[in-house]
Amino acid sequence: MKRHFLFLQGVSSPFFKQLARRLQADGHRVTKISFNMGDVAYWAPARSIWFNQTTSELGGFLEQLYRREGITDQVLFGDRRSVHRQAVQQAREQGLRNHVFEEGYFRPHWVTLEREGVNSRSPLPSEPDWLRAAAQQLRASGVSPPVSNTFDSPFWRRAAHDVAYHLASGLNPLVFSKYRTHSSVLAPVEYAGFVRRHLKNKFRLQPERLRLEGLLRAAGDFYFLPLQLDSDFQVRDQPVLNTMRALLDHVIGSFARHAPTHTRLVIKNHPLDFAQTNYHSLSALLAQQYGVPERVEYFETGDLAALLKNALGTITLNSTVGTLALEQGCPTLCLAPALYNVKGLTAQCGLDDFWDSLPQPDPELFSLFKTVVMHTTQVNGGFYCPQGIELAARASATRLAAEASPLECLQQQLSSGSRAH
């Protein structure tokens, strides 16, 4: 069946344009909505439909477009942008399929592609028994582990695409006057902060490396808290712990009250943070307030793998660092919904109890979890470099055109097997 794909907003790169070309080469129709000049620039020279109305008018606009053009599928990056939240729901009500891209759950050579939702809204079941049955079904079906083609994707490519996208968007007040970005911070502010932090980190790198080596040599017991970005919808969507400031207060306070007195708490900033908040000073202030100034360590840089390997346990809101911690066999607690927050993998207790309980993740269950996640949600490739885009576009086009997603196929097989017995 030939389909008609409606593309909404993508990443700041040529990925969506190249994916659309592949779909068209396979005989499918493609339509693009541009919400700002960045969208227009990264779709050029192809034409797109310009939406220059308020978000409240998007529903009616989409309903007419679906009907007029015979849209069957909707493609987008991230399902929590304001325009995407409404579009996803609108498509479901009209019986269209949503295909949602996101950064890879297992990085660096993978991207995420799921139908209807990603991250904590993923349709992937999280029951351990289902994961075991799914992995067994994959083995019985002779499904081979996915092949990971590696490629070099330097950060400067991602940064260059982001700058180009926002330079084009500088014309928005003239052309897309009603557009409101989903970002919580203006791009120039973010760029300036990131560059400033990057320059400072050049001087921090060696001292922090020596300090971390000393911490690891001392063989002292410590817990690990990786920070996330306040701008991430995984954080912004939370009802209470929706900033890193709130997370730090919550975790340091619990650590002071309930963690064994001989232990430390090690905090590491996110590599893409743009230094809007001085987390070093904030951590020190909170540690002082809670009476543990000598027990809290803060790092802007540092070897993530070494921290996870040596930590007593990892506390995270819902960062993908959690999957790395589980892979290292490190006890892990999620404070918010996450794809990997599965009984038998992550701690199912509260934070106050975690400091002492530290339940070990089941390595066999994690292996099964990763097998199922890789098969059903991950696509080999990347969004920013030519080789990664080529790989991701080729594999994604096949998945988008398929009648059923890998997860739906797997669920159908399990259902058929269950009826047969």
C-alpha positions in Angstrom: 0.0 0.0 0.0 1.3 3.4 -1.0 1.0 5.9 1.8 0.9 9.7 2.3 3.3 10.9 5.0 2.9 14.3 6.6 6.2 15.6 8.1 6.0 18.0 11.0 9.1 19.4 12.8 12.3 17.4 12.8 15.8 17.7 14.2 18.0 20.6 13.0 19.6 18.6 10.2 18.9 17.3 6.7 17.6 14.0 8.1 13.9 14.5 7.5 14.5 15.8 3.9 16.6 12.7 3.1 14.1 10.4 4.7 11.3 12.0 2.6 13.3 11.5 -0.6 13.6 7.8 0.2 9.9 7.5 0.8 9.1 9.3 -2.5 11.6 7.1 -4.4 9.6 4.1 -3.0 6.4 5.5 -4.5 4.9 7.2 -1.4 3.6 10.8 -1.2 5.1 13.3 1.2 3.8 16.6 2.4 5.7 18.9 4.8 4.4 21.6 7.2 6.8 24.4 8.1 6.2 26.2 11.4 9.2 28.6 11.1 12.0 29.6 8.7 14.3 27.0 10.1 11.9 24.3 9.0 11.7 26.0 5.5 15.5 26.2 5.2 16.1 22.6 6.0 13.3 21.4 3.6 14.5 23.6 0.7 14.5 23.5 -2.2 11.3 21.4 -1.9 8.1 23.4 -1.1 6.2 23.0 2.1 2.9 24.2 3.6 3.5 27.2 5.9 1.5 27.3 9.1 1.5 30.9 10.4 -1.4 30.7 12.9 -1.6 30.2 16.6 -1.3 26.8 18.2 -5.0 26.9 19.1 -5.9 26.9 15.4 -3.7 23.9 14.5 -6.4 21.3 15.1 -8.8 22.6 12.5 -5.9 23.2 10.1 -4.7 19.6 10.4 -8.2 18.1 10.2 -8.8 19.9 6.8 -5.3 18.9 5.6 -5.7 15.3 6.5 -9.0 15.1 4.6 -7.9 17.1 1.6 -4.6 15.4 1.0 -5.6 11.9 2.2 -2.8 11.8 4.8 -2.2 8.3 6.2 0.9 8.8 8.4 2.4 11.6 10.5 6.2 11.9 11.1 7.8 14.0 13.8 10.7 14.4 16.1 9.8 14.5 19.8 6.2 14.1 20.9 6.1 16.9 23.6 6.6 20.0 21.6 3.5 22.1 21.8 2.6 21.7 18.1 3.4 18.0 18.2 1.3 17.2 21.3 -1.8 18.5 19.6 -0.9 16.9 16.2 -0.3 13.5 17.7 -3.7 13.5 19.4 -5.4 14.9 16.3 -3.9 12.1 14.2 -5.0 9.4 16.6 -8.6 10.7 16.6 -8.6 10.6 12.8 -7.1 7.1 12.6 -3.7 8.1 11.3 -0.4 6.6 12.3 2.2 8.6 14.2 5.9 7.9 13.8 7.9 9.5 16.5 11.7 10.0 16.3 13.9 10.7 19.3 17.6 10.5 20.2 18.7 6.9 20.7 17.9 5.0 23.9 21.3 3.3 23.3 23.9 5.7 21.9 25.9 6.8 20.0 25.1 4.9 16.8 21.3 4.5 17.2 18.2 6.7 16.9 14.8 5.9 18.3 11.7 5.4 16.1 8.4 4.3 17.7 4.8 4.6 16.8 2.6 6.9 18.9 5.1 7.8 21.6 8.6 7.7 23.0 10.4 7.7 26.4 7.9 7.2 29.2 5.0 7.3 26.6 6.5 4.4 24.6 4.0 1.7 23.9 6.6 -0.9 24.8 5.3 -3.0 27.7 7.5 -2.8 30.9 6.4 -6.0 32.6 9.4 -8.4 33.2 7.3 -11.5 32.2 6.4 -9.8 28.9 10.0 -8.9 28.2 11.1 -12.5 28.9 8.4 -13.9 26.6 9.2 -11.3 23.9 13.0 -12.1 24.0 12.2 -15.8 23.8 9.9 -15.2 20.8 12.7 -13.3 19.0 15.1 -16.1 19.6 12.6 -18.7 18.4 11.9 -16.6 15.3 15.7 -16.6 14.5 15.9 -12.8 14.7 19.5 -11.8 14.5 20.9 -9.1 16.8 20.9 -5.7 15.1 24.1 -4.8 13.3 25.7 -1.6 14.5 27.4 0.2 11.7 29.7 2.8 13.4 30.5 6.3 12.1 32.1 9.4 13.3 29.7 12.2 14.2 31.7 15.1 15.7 29.8 17.5 17.9 30.7 20.4 15.7 28.3 19.1 13.0 25.4 19.0 15.4 26.3 22.5 16.6 26.7 23.9 13.0 23.2 22.5 12.0 21.6 24.1 15.1 23.2 27.4 14.4 22.1 27.4 10.8 18.5 26.4 11.8 18.3 29.3 14.3 19.9 31.8 11.9 17.2 31.1 9.4 14.6 31.4 12.2 15.8 34.9 12.8 13.4 35.8 10.0 10.4 34.4 12.0 9.1 37.8 13.2 8.7 38.9 9.6 7.4 35.7 8.1 6.1 33.5 10.9 5.0 36.1 13.4 2.7 33.8 15.3 5.3 31.0 15.9 6.3 30.4 19.4 9.3 28.1 20.0 9.1 25.0 22.3 12.5 25.9 23.7 12.6 27.5 27.1 15.7 29.6 26.4 16.6 31.8 23.4 19.2 30.2 21.1 21.8 33.1 21.5 21.7 32.8 25.3 22.2 29.0 25.0 25.1 29.3 22.6 26.8 32.0 24.7 26.5 30.0 27.9 27.7 26.8 26.2 30.8 28.4 24.7 31.6 30.1 28.0 31.3 26.8 29.9 33.3 24.9 27.2 36.2 27.4 27.6 36.1 27.1 31.4 36.0 23.3 31.2 39.4 23.4 29.4 40.9 24.6 32.6 38.8 22.4 34.8 39.5 19.2 32.9 42.9 18.3 34.4 42.2 19.3 38.0 38.8 17.5 37.9 40.5 14.4 36.4 43.0 14.3 39.2 40.3 14.9 41.8 38.2 12.0 40.4 41.2 9.7 40.3 41.8 10.5 43.9 38.2 9.8 44.8 38.3 6.4 43.0 41.7 5.5 44.6 40.4 6.2 48.0 37.9 3.4 47.5 35.4 5.4 49.5 31.7 4.6 49.1 29.8 7.0 47.0 26.4 7.4 45.2 26.2 9.0 41.8 23.7 11.7 40.6 23.9 12.7 36.9 22.2 15.9 36.0 19.9 16.5 33.0 18.9 19.6 31.1 16.1 21.7 32.4 15.1 22.3 28.8 14.5 18.6 28.2 10.8 17.7 28.1 11.7 14.6 30.2 12.3 17.1 33.0 9.8 19.8 32.1 6.9 17.4 32.1 7.4 16.4 35.7 4.8 17.7 38.2 7.3 18.3 41.0 10.9 17.5 40.1 10.8 19.6 37.0 14.1 21.4 37.4 17.6 20.3 38.3 17.4 22.8 41.2 14.4 20.9 42.6 16.1 17.5 42.0 19.3 18.6 43.8 17.4 19.8 46.8 15.4 16.6 47.0 18.4 14.3 46.6 20.9 16.1 48.8 18.2 16.5 51.5 17.4 12.8 51.5 21.2 11.9 51.3 21.9 14.0 54.4 19.0 12.4 56.4 19.2 8.8 55.3 22.5 7.8 53.6 25.2 6.1 55.7 27.4 8.7 57.3 30.6 7.3 55.7 29.3 7.8 52.2 29.6 10.6 49.7 27.3 11.9 46.9 29.0 12.6 43.6 27.2 15.0 41.2 28.1 15.4 37.5 26.7 18.1 35.2 25.2 17.3 31.8 27.8 17.7 29.0 25.4 19.9 27.0 24.4 22.2 29.8 24.9 25.9 29.0 25.6 27.1 32.5 22.4 29.2 33.1 22.6 27.9 36.7 25.8 27.5 38.7 25.1 24.0 39.9 28.5 23.8 41.6 27.6 26.7 43.9 24.0 25.5 44.3 25.2 22.0 45.3 27.7 23.4 47.8 25.0 25.7 49.3 22.5 22.9 49.6 25.1 20.6 51.1 25.9 23.3 53.7 22.2 23.8 54.5 21.7 20.1 55.0 24.9 19.7 57.1 26.9 17.6 54.7 29.4 20.1 53.1 32.3 17.6 53.2 30.3 14.7 51.7 29.1 16.2 48.4 31.4 16.3 45.4 30.6 18.1 42.2 32.1 17.7 38.7 31.6 19.5 35.5 33.5 16.9 33.6 34.7 13.4 34.4 34.7 9.7 33.2 31.1 8.6 33.3 31.9 4.9 32.9 34.3 5.0 35.8 31.7 6.7 38.0 29.1 4.2 37.2 31.4 1.3 37.6 32.5 2.4 41.1 29.3 3.9 42.5 27.3 2.2 45.2 24.2 3.3 43.3 22.9 5.8 40.7 20.0 8.2 41.3 18.4 9.7 38.3 15.3 11.5 37.3 14.9 9.6 34.0 18.1 10.1 32.2 19.4 7.6 29.6 22.4 7.4 31.9 20.2 5.0 33.8 20.6 2.4 31.1 24.4 2.7 31.2 24.2 2.3 35.0 22.1 -0.9 34.6 24.5 -2.2 32.0 27.3 -1.8 34.5 25.3 -3.6 37.1 25.0 -0.5 39.2 21.8 -0.3 41.4 19.7 2.5 39.9 16.7 4.5 41.1 14.4 6.5 38.8 12.6 9.4 40.4 10.3 9.8 37.3 8.8 7.5 34.7 11.4 6.0 32.3 11.4 3.3 29.6 13.9 1.3 31.6 12.1 1.7 35.0 11.3 -2.0 35.1 10.8 -4.2 38.2 13.9 -6.4 38.5 16.1 -3.7 36.8 15.6 -0.5 38.8 14.9 -0.1 42.4 11.2 0.1 43.1 11.6 1.7 46.5 11.5 5.4 47.5 14.7 7.5 47.6 14.9 7.5 51.4 15.1 3.7 51.4 17.4 3.4 48.4 20.6 4.5 50.2 20.6 1.3 52.2 18.6 -1.2 50.1 20.6 -0.9 46.8 18.8 -3.7 45.0 21.1 -5.2 42.3 19.7 -5.1 38.7 19.2 -8.6 37.2 21.8 -8.9 34.5 19.9 -11.5 32.5 16.7 -9.4 32.6 18.7 -6.3 31.4 20.1 -8.4 28.5 16.6 -9.4 27.5 15.3 -5.8 27.9 18.1 -4.5 25.7 17.4 -7.2 23.1 13.7 -6.3 22.9 14.3 -2.5 22.9 17.0 -2.7 20.2 14.7 -4.8 18.0 11.5 -2.8 18.5 12.6 0.8 18.9 16.1 1.4 17.6 17.4 2.3 14.2 21.1 2.2 13.3 22.2 5.7 12.3 22.4 9.3 13.4 20.8 12.6 12.7 23.8 14.9 12.1 26.6 13.5 9.9 26.2 12.3 6.3 26.9 8.6 7.0 24.7 8.5 10.0 21.8 10.2 8.2 22.1 7.8 5.2 22.0 4.8 7.5 19.0 6.1 9.6 17.0 7.3 6.5 17.4 3.9 4.7 16.3 1.8 7.7 13.6 4.3 8.8 11.9 4.4 5.4 11.4 0.7 5.5 9.9 0.8 9.0 7.6 3.8 8.2 6.1 2.0 5.2 5.5 -1.3 6.9 2.0 -2.1 7.8 3.0 -3.1 11.4 5.9 -1.8 13.5 8.4 -4.3 14.9 6.7 -4.0 18.3 3.3 -4.7 16.7 4.7 -7.7 14.8 6.2 -9.0 18.0 3.0 -8.5 19.9 1.0 -10.3 17.2 3.4 -13.3 17.3 3.1 -13.5 21.1 -0.7 -13.3 20.9 -0.8 -16.0 18.2 1.5 -18.3 20.2 -0.7 -17.8 23.3 -3.9 -18.7 21.4 -2.1 -21.8 19.9 -1.5 -23.1 23.5 
